[in-house]
Amino acid sequence: LFGPQTDDHDYEFKKKHAEKFLEEGSKLKTYVFFKGRSIIFKDQGEILLLKLAQELEHVGKVDQLPKLEGKRMIMMMSPKKPAK
């Protein structure tokens, strides 16, 4: 769960957790929540989710690109299968 203006420390903290979930074989549903009028930052929200996907591509792949649903922008990721 991110806000459109999540700071770097928060982002790194949440990214580590997301990476751990994917490494354990769990699916990941990340979203940016827009409170009130922050919906005007929906571009920033999408950029944030795509940045996360890019930084986690070594452990997971995107199942669903960022999509706006009401006040939330949701992105789904699943773990990459371990190399044989």
Phi and psi restraints in degrees (range 20) as a CNS / XPLOR table:
assign (resid 1 and name C) (resid 2 and name N)
       (resid 2 and name CA) (resid 2 and name C) 1.0 -124.8 20.0 2
assign (resid 2 and name N) (resid 2 and name CA)
       (resid 2 and name C) (resid 3 and name N) 1.0 158.1 20.0 2
assign (resid 2 and name C) (resid 3 and name N)
       (resid 3 and name CA) (resid 3 and name C) 1.0 -101.7 20.0 2
assign (resid 3 and name N) (resid 3 and name CA)
       (resid 3 and name C) (resid 4 and name N) 1.0 164.8 20.0 2
assign (resid 3 and name C) (resid 4 and name N)
       (resid 4 and name CA) (resid 4 and name C) 1.0 -63.5 20.0 2
assign (resid 4 and name N) (resid 4 and name CA)
       (resid 4 and name C) (resid 5 and name N) 1.0 -21.5 20.0 2
assign (resid 4 and name C) (resid 5 and name N)
       (resid 5 and name CA) (resid 5 and name C) 1.0 -116.2 20.0 2
assign (resid 5 and name N) (resid 5 and name CA)
       (resid 5 and name C) (resid 6 and name N) 1.0 44.8 20.0 2
assign (resid 5 and name C) (resid 6 and name N)
       (resid 6 and name CA) (resid 6 and name C) 1.0 -66.0 20.0 2
assign (resid 6 and name N) (resid 6 and name CA)
       (resid 6 and name C) (resid 7 and name N) 1.0 132.2 20.0 2
assign (resid 6 and name C) (resid 7 and name N)
       (resid 7 and name CA) (resid 7 and name C) 1.0 -78.7 20.0 2
assign (resid 7 and name N) (resid 7 and name CA)
       (resid 7 and name C) (resid 8 and name N) 1.0 168.3 20.0 2
assign (resid 7 and name C) (resid 8 and name N)
       (resid 8 and name CA) (resid 8 and name C) 1.0 -59.8 20.0 2
assign (resid 8 and name N) (resid 8 and name CA)
       (resid 8 and name C) (resid 9 and name N) 1.0 -42.0 20.0 2
assign (resid 8 and name C) (resid 9 and name N)
       (resid 9 and name CA) (resid 9 and name C) 1.0 -62.9 20.0 2
assign (resid 9 and name N) (resid 9 and name CA)
       (resid 9 and name C) (resid 10 and name N) 1.0 -47.5 20.0 2
assign (resid 9 and name C) (resid 10 and name N)
       (resid 10 and name CA) (resid 10 and name C) 1.0 -59.5 20.0 2
assign (resid 10 and name N) (resid 10 and name CA)
       (resid 10 and name C) (resid 11 and name N) 1.0 -43.9 20.0 2
assign (resid 10 and name C) (resid 11 and name N)
       (resid 11 and name CA) (resid 11 and name C) 1.0 -60.4 20.0 2
assign (resid 11 and name N) (resid 11 and name CA)
       (resid 11 and name C) (resid 12 and name N) 1.0 -47.9 20.0 2
assign (resid 11 and name C) (resid 12 and name N)
       (resid 12 and name CA) (resid 12 and name C) 1.0 -62.7 20.0 2
assign (resid 12 and name N) (resid 12 and name CA)
       (resid 12 and name C) (resid 13 and name N) 1.0 -40.6 20.0 2
assign (resid 12 and name C) (resid 13 and name N)
       (resid 13 and name CA) (resid 13 and name C) 1.0 -60.8 20.0 2
assign (resid 13 and name N) (resid 13 and name CA)
       (resid 13 and name C) (resid 14 and name N) 1.0 -47.1 20.0 2
assign (resid 13 and name C) (resid 14 and name N)
       (resid 14 and name CA) (resid 14 and name C) 1.0 -71.1 20.0 2
assign (resid 14 and name N) (resid 14 and name CA)
       (resid 14 and name C) (resid 15 and name N) 1.0 -32.6 20.0 2
assign (resid 14 and name C) (resid 15 and name N)
       (resid 15 and name CA) (resid 15 and name C) 1.0 -65.1 20.0 2
assign (resid 15 and name N) (resid 15 and name CA)
       (resid 15 and name C) (resid 16 and name N) 1.0 -40.3 20.0 2
assign (resid 15 and name C) (resid 16 and name N)
       (resid 16 and name CA) (resid 16 and name C) 1.0 -60.8 20.0 2
assign (resid 16 and name N) (resid 16 and name CA)
       (resid 16 and name C) (resid 17 and name N) 1.0 -42.7 20.0 2
assign (resid 16 and name C) (resid 17 and name N)
       (resid 17 and name CA) (resid 17 and name C) 1.0 -64.3 20.0 2
assign (resid 17 and name N) (resid 17 and name CA)
       (resid 17 and name C) (resid 18 and name N) 1.0 -43.1 20.0 2
assign (resid 17 and name C) (resid 18 and name N)
       (resid 18 and name CA) (resid 18 and name C) 1.0 -61.0 20.0 2
assign (resid 18 and name N) (resid 18 and name CA)
       (resid 18 and name C) (resid 19 and name N) 1.0 -42.1 20.0 2
assign (resid 18 and name C) (resid 19 and name N)
       (resid 19 and name CA) (resid 19 and name C) 1.0 -61.8 20.0 2
assign (resid 19 and name N) (resid 19 and name CA)
       (resid 19 and name C) (resid 20 and name N) 1.0 -41.9 20.0 2
assign (resid 19 and name C) (resid 20 and name N)
       (resid 20 and name CA) (resid 20 and name C) 1.0 -63.2 20.0 2
assign (resid 20 and name N) (resid 20 and name CA)
       (resid 20 and name C) (resid 21 and name N) 1.0 -43.5 20.0 2
assign (resid 20 and name C) (resid 21 and name N)
       (resid 21 and name CA) (resid 21 and name C) 1.0 -58.6 20.0 2
assign (resid 21 and name N) (resid 21 and name CA)
       (resid 21 and name C) (resid 22 and name N) 1.0 -46.3 20.0 2
assign (resid 21 and name C) (resid 22 and name N)
       (resid 22 and name CA) (resid 22 and name C) 1.0 -65.9 20.0 2
assign (resid 22 and name N) (resid 22 and name CA)
       (resid 22 and name C) (resid 23 and name N) 1.0 -39.8 20.0 2
assign (resid 22 and name C) (resid 23 and name N)
       (resid 23 and name CA) (resid 23 and name C) 1.0 -64.9 20.0 2
assign (resid 23 and name N) (resid 23 and name CA)
       (resid 23 and name C) (resid 24 and name N) 1.0 -30.8 20.0 2
assign (resid 23 and name C) (resid 24 and name N)
       (resid 24 and name CA) (resid 24 and name C) 1.0 -79.4 20.0 2
assign (resid 24 and name N) (resid 24 and name CA)
       (resid 24 and name C) (resid 25 and name N) 1.0 -4.2 20.0 2
assign (resid 24 and name C) (resid 25 and name N)
       (resid 25 and name CA) (resid 25 and name C) 1.0 92.2 20.0 2
assign (resid 25 and name N) (resid 25 and name CA)
       (resid 25 and name C) (resid 26 and name N) 1.0 12.1 20.0 2
assign (resid 25 and name C) (resid 26 and name N)
       (resid 26 and name CA) (resid 26 and name C) 1.0 -89.5 20.0 2
assign (resid 26 and name N) (resid 26 and name CA)
       (resid 26 and name C) (resid 27 and name N) 1.0 150.6 20.0 2
assign (resid 26 and name C) (resid 27 and name N)
       (resid 27 and name CA) (resid 27 and name C) 1.0 -77.9 20.0 2
assign (resid 27 and name N) (resid 27 and name CA)
       (resid 27 and name C) (resid 28 and name N) 1.0 158.1 20.0 2
assign (resid 27 and name C) (resid 28 and name N)
       (resid 28 and name CA) (resid 28 and name C) 1.0 -128.8 20.0 2
assign (resid 28 and name N) (resid 28 and name CA)
       (resid 28 and name C) (resid 29 and name N) 1.0 130.0 20.0 2
assign (resid 28 and name C) (resid 29 and name N)
       (resid 29 and name CA) (resid 29 and name C) 1.0 -119.2 20.0 2
assign (resid 29 and name N) (resid 29 and name CA)
       (resid 29 and name C) (resid 30 and name N) 1.0 110.3 20.0 2
assign (resid 29 and name C) (resid 30 and name N)
       (resid 30 and name CA) (resid 30 and name C) 1.0 -109.8 20.0 2
assign (resid 30 and name N) (resid 30 and name CA)
       (resid 30 and name C) (resid 31 and name N) 1.0 145.8 20.0 2
assign (resid 30 and name C) (resid 31 and name N)
       (resid 31 and name CA) (resid 31 and name C) 1.0 -149.1 20.0 2
assign (resid 31 and name N) (resid 31 and name CA)
       (resid 31 and name C) (resid 32 and name N) 1.0 154.3 20.0 2
assign (resid 31 and name C) (resid 32 and name N)
       (resid 32 and name CA) (resid 32 and name C) 1.0 -104.5 20.0 2
assign (resid 32 and name N) (resid 32 and name CA)
       (resid 32 and name C) (resid 33 and name N) 1.0 127.8 20.0 2
assign (resid 32 and name C) (resid 33 and name N)
       (resid 33 and name CA) (resid 33 and name C) 1.0 -102.8 20.0 2
assign (resid 33 and name N) (resid 33 and name CA)
       (resid 33 and name C) (resid 34 and name N) 1.0 128.1 20.0 2
assign (resid 33 and name C) (resid 34 and name N)
       (resid 34 and name CA) (resid 34 and name C) 1.0 -103.3 20.0 2
assign (resid 34 and name N) (resid 34 and name CA)
       (resid 34 and name C) (resid 35 and name N) 1.0 114.4 20.0 2
assign (resid 34 and name C) (resid 35 and name N)
       (resid 35 and name CA) (resid 35 and name C) 1.0 -90.8 20.0 2
assign (resid 35 and name N) (resid 35 and name CA)
       (resid 35 and name C) (resid 36 and name N) 1.0 137.2 20.0 2
assign (resid 35 and name C) (resid 36 and name N)
       (resid 36 and name CA) (resid 36 and name C) 1.0 52.4 20.0 2
assign (resid 36 and name N) (resid 36 and name CA)
       (resid 36 and name C) (resid 37 and name N) 1.0 -123.8 20.0 2
assign (resid 36 and name C) (resid 37 and name N)
       (resid 37 and name CA) (resid 37 and name C) 1.0 -87.9 20.0 2
assign (resid 37 and name N) (resid 37 and name CA)
       (resid 37 and name C) (resid 38 and name N) 1.0 4.4 20.0 2
assign (resid 37 and name C) (resid 38 and name N)
       (resid 38 and name CA) (resid 38 and name C) 1.0 -66.8 20.0 2
assign (resid 38 and name N) (resid 38 and name CA)
       (resid 38 and name C) (resid 39 and name N) 1.0 -5.0 20.0 2
assign (resid 38 and name C) (resid 39 and name N)
       (resid 39 and name CA) (resid 39 and name C) 1.0 -59.0 20.0 2
assign (resid 39 and name N) (resid 39 and name CA)
       (resid 39 and name C) (resid 40 and name N) 1.0 -21.0 20.0 2
assign (resid 39 and name C) (resid 40 and name N)
       (resid 40 and name CA) (resid 40 and name C) 1.0 -66.5 20.0 2
assign (resid 40 and name N) (resid 40 and name CA)
       (resid 40 and name C) (resid 41 and name N) 1.0 -12.2 20.0 2
assign (resid 40 and name C) (resid 41 and name N)
       (resid 41 and name CA) (resid 41 and name C) 1.0 -99.1 20.0 2
assign (resid 41 and name N) (resid 41 and name CA)
       (resid 41 and name C) (resid 42 and name N) 1.0 24.1 20.0 2
assign (resid 41 and name C) (resid 42 and name N)
       (resid 42 and name CA) (resid 42 and name C) 1.0 -61.1 20.0 2
assign (resid 42 and name N) (resid 42 and name CA)
       (resid 42 and name C) (resid 43 and name N) 1.0 -27.2 20.0 2
assign (resid 42 and name C) (resid 43 and name N)
       (resid 43 and name CA) (resid 43 and name C) 1.0 -63.9 20.0 2
assign (resid 43 and name N) (resid 43 and name CA)
       (resid 43 and name C) (resid 44 and name N) 1.0 -43.6 20.0 2
assign (resid 43 and name C) (resid 44 and name N)
       (resid 44 and name CA) (resid 44 and name C) 1.0 -62.0 20.0 2
assign (resid 44 and name N) (resid 44 and name CA)
       (resid 44 and name C) (resid 45 and name N) 1.0 -37.9 20.0 2
assign (resid 44 and name C) (resid 45 and name N)
       (resid 45 and name CA) (resid 45 and name C) 1.0 -62.6 20.0 2
assign (resid 45 and name N) (resid 45 and name CA)
       (resid 45 and name C) (resid 46 and name N) 1.0 -44.0 20.0 2
assign (resid 45 and name C) (resid 46 and name N)
       (resid 46 and name CA) (resid 46 and name C) 1.0 -66.2 20.0 2
assign (resid 46 and name N) (resid 46 and name CA)
       (resid 46 and name C) (resid 47 and name N) 1.0 -41.2 20.0 2
assign (resid 46 and name C) (resid 47 and name N)
       (resid 47 and name CA) (resid 47 and name C) 1.0 -60.7 20.0 2
assign (resid 47 and name N) (resid 47 and name CA)
       (resid 47 and name C) (resid 48 and name N) 1.0 -41.9 20.0 2
assign (resid 47 and name C) (resid 48 and name N)
       (resid 48 and name CA) (resid 48 and name C) 1.0 -60.9 20.0 2
assign (resid 48 and name N) (resid 48 and name CA)
       (resid 48 and name C) (resid 49 and name N) 1.0 -45.9 20.0 2
assign (resid 48 and name C) (resid 49 and name N)
       (resid 49 and name CA) (resid 49 and name C) 1.0 -67.5 20.0 2
assign (resid 49 and name N) (resid 49 and name CA)
       (resid 49 and name C) (resid 50 and name N) 1.0 -40.4 20.0 2
assign (resid 49 and name C) (resid 50 and name N)
       (resid 50 and name CA) (resid 50 and name C) 1.0 -67.8 20.0 2
assign (resid 50 and name N) (resid 50 and name CA)
       (resid 50 and name C) (resid 51 and name N) 1.0 -34.0 20.0 2
assign (resid 50 and name C) (resid 51 and name N)
       (resid 51 and name CA) (resid 51 and name C) 1.0 -63.8 20.0 2
assign (resid 51 and name N) (resid 51 and name CA)
       (resid 51 and name C) (resid 52 and name N) 1.0 -43.2 20.0 2
assign (resid 51 and name C) (resid 52 and name N)
       (resid 52 and name CA) (resid 52 and name C) 1.0 -61.1 20.0 2
assign (resid 52 and name N) (resid 52 and name CA)
       (resid 52 and name C) (resid 53 and name N) 1.0 -46.3 20.0 2
assign (resid 52 and name C) (resid 53 and name N)
       (resid 53 and name CA) (resid 53 and name C) 1.0 -59.8 20.0 2
assign (resid 53 and name N) (resid 53 and name CA)
       (resid 53 and name C) (resid 54 and name N) 1.0 -42.1 20.0 2
assign (resid 53 and name C) (resid 54 and name N)
       (resid 54 and name CA) (resid 54 and name C) 1.0 -65.4 20.0 2
assign (resid 54 and name N) (resid 54 and name CA)
       (resid 54 and name C) (resid 55 and name N) 1.0 -41.3 20.0 2
assign (resid 54 and name C) (resid 55 and name N)
       (resid 55 and name CA) (resid 55 and name C) 1.0 -75.6 20.0 2
assign (resid 55 and name N) (resid 55 and name CA)
       (resid 55 and name C) (resid 56 and name N) 1.0 -15.6 20.0 2
assign (resid 55 and name C) (resid 56 and name N)
       (resid 56 and name CA) (resid 56 and name C) 1.0 -108.4 20.0 2
assign (resid 56 and name N) (resid 56 and name CA)
       (resid 56 and name C) (resid 57 and name N) 1.0 9.1 20.0 2
assign (resid 56 and name C) (resid 57 and name N)
       (resid 57 and name CA) (resid 57 and name C) 1.0 -65.8 20.0 2
assign (resid 57 and name N) (resid 57 and name CA)
       (resid 57 and name C) (resid 58 and name N) 1.0 -16.3 20.0 2
assign (resid 57 and name C) (resid 58 and name N)
       (resid 58 and name CA) (resid 58 and name C) 1.0 -75.0 20.0 2
assign (resid 58 and name N) (resid 58 and name CA)
       (resid 58 and name C) (resid 59 and name N) 1.0 -19.3 20.0 2
assign (resid 58 and name C) (resid 59 and name N)
       (resid 59 and name CA) (resid 59 and name C) 1.0 -117.4 20.0 2
assign (resid 59 and name N) (resid 59 and name CA)
       (resid 59 and name C) (resid 60 and name N) 1.0 -16.7 20.0 2
assign (resid 59 and name C) (resid 60 and name N)
       (resid 60 and name CA) (resid 60 and name C) 1.0 -148.3 20.0 2
assign (resid 60 and name N) (resid 60 and name CA)
       (resid 60 and name C) (resid 61 and name N) 1.0 166.1 20.0 2
assign (resid 60 and name C) (resid 61 and name N)
       (resid 61 and name CA) (resid 61 and name C) 1.0 -127.0 20.0 2
assign (resid 61 and name N) (resid 61 and name CA)
       (resid 61 and name C) (resid 62 and name N) 1.0 151.5 20.0 2
assign (resid 61 and name C) (resid 62 and name N)
       (resid 62 and name CA) (resid 62 and name C) 1.0 -80.0 20.0 2
assign (resid 62 and name N) (resid 62 and name CA)
       (resid 62 and name C) (resid 63 and name N) 1.0 125.3 20.0 2
assign (resid 62 and name C) (resid 63 and name N)
       (resid 63 and name CA) (resid 63 and name C) 1.0 -90.7 20.0 2
assign (resid 63 and name N) (resid 63 and name CA)
       (resid 63 and name C) (resid 64 and name N) 1.0 -36.4 20.0 2
assign (resid 63 and name C) (resid 64 and name N)
       (resid 64 and name CA) (resid 64 and name C) 1.0 -138.3 20.0 2
assign (resid 64 and name N) (resid 64 and name CA)
       (resid 64 and name C) (resid 65 and name N) 1.0 121.4 20.0 2
assign (resid 64 and name C) (resid 65 and name N)
       (resid 65 and name CA) (resid 65 and name C) 1.0 -65.3 20.0 2
assign (resid 65 and name N) (resid 65 and name CA)
       (resid 65 and name C) (resid 66 and name N) 1.0 159.5 20.0 2
assign (resid 65 and name C) (resid 66 and name N)
       (resid 66 and name CA) (resid 66 and name C) 1.0 -51.9 20.0 2
assign (resid 66 and name N) (resid 66 and name CA)
       (resid 66 and name C) (resid 67 and name N) 1.0 128.4 20.0 2
assign (resid 66 and name C) (resid 67 and name N)
       (resid 67 and name CA) (resid 67 and name C) 1.0 -136.8 20.0 2
assign (resid 67 and name N) (resid 67 and name CA)
       (resid 67 and name C) (resid 68 and name N) 1.0 132.5 20.0 2
assign (resid 67 and name C) (resid 68 and name N)
       (resid 68 and name CA) (resid 68 and name C) 1.0 -80.0 20.0 2
assign (resid 68 and name N) (resid 68 and name CA)
       (resid 68 and name C) (resid 69 and name N) 1.0 124.3 20.0 2
assign (resid 68 and name C) (resid 69 and name N)
       (resid 69 and name CA) (resid 69 and name C) 1.0 -128.0 20.0 2
assign (resid 69 and name N) (resid 69 and name CA)
       (resid 69 and name C) (resid 70 and name N) 1.0 100.1 20.0 2
assign (resid 69 and name C) (resid 70 and name N)
       (resid 70 and name CA) (resid 70 and name C) 1.0 65.5 20.0 2
assign (resid 70 and name N) (resid 70 and name CA)
       (resid 70 and name C) (resid 71 and name N) 1.0 -120.3 20.0 2
assign (resid 70 and name C) (resid 71 and name N)
       (resid 71 and name CA) (resid 71 and name C) 1.0 -97.0 20.0 2
assign (resid 71 and name N) (resid 71 and name CA)
       (resid 71 and name C) (resid 72 and name N) 1.0 7.8 20.0 2
assign (resid 71 and name C) (resid 72 and name N)
       (resid 72 and name CA) (resid 72 and name C) 1.0 -120.3 20.0 2
assign (resid 72 and name N) (resid 72 and name CA)
       (resid 72 and name C) (resid 73 and name N) 1.0 142.7 20.0 2
assign (resid 72 and name C) (resid 73 and name N)
       (resid 73 and name CA) (resid 73 and name C) 1.0 -109.9 20.0 2
assign (resid 73 and name N) (resid 73 and name CA)
       (resid 73 and name C) (resid 74 and name N) 1.0 118.3 20.0 2
assign (resid 73 and name C) (resid 74 and name N)
       (resid 74 and name CA) (resid 74 and name C) 1.0 -110.4 20.0 2
assign (resid 74 and name N) (resid 74 and name CA)
       (resid 74 and name C) (resid 75 and name N) 1.0 141.4 20.0 2
assign (resid 74 and name C) (resid 75 and name N)
       (resid 75 and name CA) (resid 75 and name C) 1.0 -135.0 20.0 2
assign (resid 75 and name N) (resid 75 and name CA)
       (resid 75 and name C) (resid 76 and name N) 1.0 135.5 20.0 2
assign (resid 75 and name C) (resid 76 and name N)
       (resid 76 and name CA) (resid 76 and name C) 1.0 -109.3 20.0 2
assign (resid 76 and name N) (resid 76 and name CA)
       (resid 76 and name C) (resid 77 and name N) 1.0 138.3 20.0 2
assign (resid 76 and name C) (resid 77 and name N)
       (resid 77 and name CA) (resid 77 and name C) 1.0 -132.1 20.0 2
assign (resid 77 and name N) (resid 77 and name CA)
       (resid 77 and name C) (resid 78 and name N) 1.0 151.2 20.0 2
assign (resid 77 and name C) (resid 78 and name N)
       (resid 78 and name CA) (resid 78 and name C) 1.0 -130.3 20.0 2
assign (resid 78 and name N) (resid 78 and name CA)
       (resid 78 and name C) (resid 79 and name N) 1.0 156.1 20.0 2
assign (resid 78 and name C) (resid 79 and name N)
       (resid 79 and name CA) (resid 79 and name C) 1.0 -67.6 20.0 2
assign (resid 79 and name N) (resid 79 and name CA)
       (resid 79 and name C) (resid 80 and name N) 1.0 147.2 20.0 2
assign (resid 79 and name C) (resid 80 and name N)
       (resid 80 and name CA) (resid 80 and name C) 1.0 -75.3 20.0 2
assign (resid 80 and name N) (resid 80 and name CA)
       (resid 80 and name C) (resid 81 and name N) 1.0 144.7 20.0 2
assign (resid 80 and name C) (resid 81 and name N)
       (resid 81 and name CA) (resid 81 and name C) 1.0 -69.0 20.0 2
assign (resid 81 and name N) (resid 81 and name CA)
       (resid 81 and name C) (resid 82 and name N) 1.0 139.7 20.0 2
assign (resid 81 and name C) (resid 82 and name N)
       (resid 82 and name CA) (resid 82 and name C) 1.0 -61.2 20.0 2
assign (resid 82 and name N) (resid 82 and name CA)
       (resid 82 and name C) (resid 83 and name N) 1.0 141.0 20.0 2
assign (resid 82 and name C) (resid 83 and name N)
       (resid 83 and name CA) (resid 83 and name C) 1.0 -66.7 20.0 2
assign (resid 83 and name N) (resid 83 and name CA)
       (resid 83 and name C) (resid 84 and name N) 1.0 139.5 20.0 2
